[in-house]
Amino acid sequence: MTRPARAGAAIIAVLAILVIAVPLVAPVDPLAVGDVLSTRLVPPLSRDEAGHFHLLGTDRFGRDMFQRMMLAGRISLAVGVLGSLLGAAVGTLLGALAAWRGGLLQAGIMAVADALLAVPRLVLLLLCSALWAPGLTTVVVILVGTGWMGVARLVRGEVLGVSARPYVEAATALGVPGRRLLWRHVLPNALGPAVVAATLGVGNAILLESGLSFLGLGVQPPTPSWGNMIAGGRDLIVIAPWVAIAPGLALVVTVLAATMLGDGVRDWLAGERTGTSE
Amino acid sequence: MRALLTRLSTALFLFWLVVSITFVLVHLAPGDATTLLVPPDASPADAALLRGRLGLDAPVAVQYGRWTWSVVRGDLGTSFATGRAVTSILADALPVSLALGGISLLLSFVIGTTIGAAQAVRRGRPLDHLLTVVTTTVYAAPSFWLALSLVALFTYGAAKWGFPEVLRLPAFGMRDPAGEATGVAALMDLIRHAVLPVAVLTAVGAGGIARYARSALADVVHADFVRTARARGAGPLRALAGHALPVALPPLVILLALALPGVIAGSVFVESIFAWPGMGRAMLTAIAARDYPVVMGATIVYAAMVIVANLVADLMLPLLDPRRRR
C-alpha cells in the first residue's frame, strides 16, 4: 500500500475510535440544553462563564461543538459506510445476474442502470427524498437505490470477461454446476472493481448524506449529523461562523481520508493484476 | 451516418426511460397529491372531485400514457403551488443555472487541465505533491460548506479584518436589491455578485478535472512521440502544448460532459446559499412545497441536459482525436 493510502486508513481508524469513545466519556450530555444565556456561541478555544473549556466553541444552545461533532460522526460515518457498501453489494448482485443470465433480464437491468445514471445523483436523491418521509433509514435506502448502477456496470463487464477465461471453461468441462461456478470461480475474480468502487464510494456517500441533511431532507435533528449541524450554523454564519465551519472540517478530513484509501486500494489492485505491486 | 442514428435513438430511448422512471417513483411514493392539496377537514367527496380534476382517478396505465404524451408535446404539467405551467417556471430558472454552470465549467476545465498538466510534467516532485493535496482537498469538500465558508469570510471576516472596499464582495443575491444601475454599472454589479458562486463551482469542478487530467496526461507526457519531439528540438512548452495535449485532450473533453452532473449538483447548493434564482433553487422550493410536477419537470430537464452532453461528447470525440482525423 502507498503512503497516502496508509495515512487514509489511519485517519479513518482514529476517527472511528474518537466518535465511539468521546461521547462515552463526555462529562455532559451533548444533546441536553443547559443554561443557554451564559454558554451559547462561545468561540473555539475559550471558556464559558462557568469555566468549562470548549475546544471548538458552542452552538446557539450552548452545547459543546466538539462533543456534538463526535456524536454526529457516528451517524455520518455509519450512513456513509452502510450506504456505499450496500449499494456496491446490490450493484454486484445485479451486475453478476445480468451477465450470467443474459437476454432480456440483462437488457432490462442495464437499461434501468443507464437511465438512472443519466440523472445527476443529487437530483435523483432530491426527487426521492421529496417523495418519502426523511429520516435515517430513508437516507440509507435512497443512497443504495441511487448508488448501485456504476458497480453493476463494472461487475457485469468483469463477469463477462472472467467467464471467457480458460479456468472457467475448465471448471465447466469438469462438470461444476452453474451456480457454484458463478460463486466460486467467476465472482471472486470479478470483484476487484466493486471493491474499489465501494471504498471510493464511502466518501461520496458521506458527502451526499451531509448534503441532504444540510437541506433538511436527510438525518433529522435532534439526531446530529455533520450535514444538519452545518445547516444549524447557516443563519449564524455572519456572527458565529465556527458553528457551520467546524463540522465541515470533519467532513473534509473524513472524505479526504476515504478518497486516499480508495485511490490506494485501486492502485494496489491494479498492480496486483498486472503483477507490478510491491 | 448510421452510427449517428444509433446514438440518437439510444439517447431518445434513455430519455424515455428517465421519464418513465420518474413516473414510477412518484407513483411508488405513499399517498397522492390530493392528501397534500385538500385541507384536512375537506369531505371525501371534495377530495374525489380534486382527484378527478387532476386525472388521478384514471387507471395507472392511462395516467402513464397521458404523462408521456404531454412530455412529448413539451408540456410538463402545472405547478400545484403556484398554478403556473412547469415549463414557464423552469424556463425562467434555466438560463440562470446555465450561465452559472457554463462559466464555471469552462473555467474549471481551463484551470483543471492547467493544474493537471503542471502535475504531469513535474510528476513526483514537490509541486505535484502539493497540488495533489490541494485538488484532493477541494474535491473532498462539500460545495455547500465551501460556499458557507466564503460567505463567512466575506461577511464576518471582512468586518473583523477590515477588507478594502474592492474586496467586499456581495454574498447574497444576483444583483443589488436597491440597484437602479443600468448599462455597464449593472453588468459590473452582476459580475461582483457572481464572483463567489462561480468561485465555488469552479473550485469543485477544477478539483475533479485536475485529478483526471493528471493521470491522463502523465501517460502521454512521457510517451515516445513526445520524447521524439523534444529530441528534434521542440521546447518543453511546445512539446506539451503541441504534441502531448492534442492527444490527451479528447478524453478530457469527455470529462467535461461527465463533470456536468457534478456542476449541476453543486449549483443546487450554491444557488440555495447565494440566493440565485436558478433551477436548483426552483427544485428545492418545489420540494419544500411538495410541488411534485415541478420536481418531476426539473429532474427530466436535468437528465435531458446530461444525455445531450454525453451525446455531444460522443459525437465530438472522433473529430477531436488527431490520430483518427483524416
Interface residues (C-beta under 8 A of the other chain):
Chain A: A111 V112 D114 A115 L116 A118 V119 P120 R121 L122 V123 L124 L126 L127 C128 S129 A130 L131 W132 A133 G203 L207 S210 G211 F214 L215 L217 G227 I230 G233 R234 I237 V238 I239 P241 A244 I245 G248 L251 V252 V255 L256 T259 M260
Chain B: F13 L14 F15 L17 V18 S20 I21 T22 L25 V26 L28 A29 P30 T136 T137 Y139 A140 A141 P142 F144 W145 L148 S149 V151 A152 T155 Y156 G157 P261 G262 I264 A265 V268 F269 S272 I273 M283 L284 A286 I287 R290 Y292 V295 M296 A298 T299 Y302 A303 V306 I307 N310
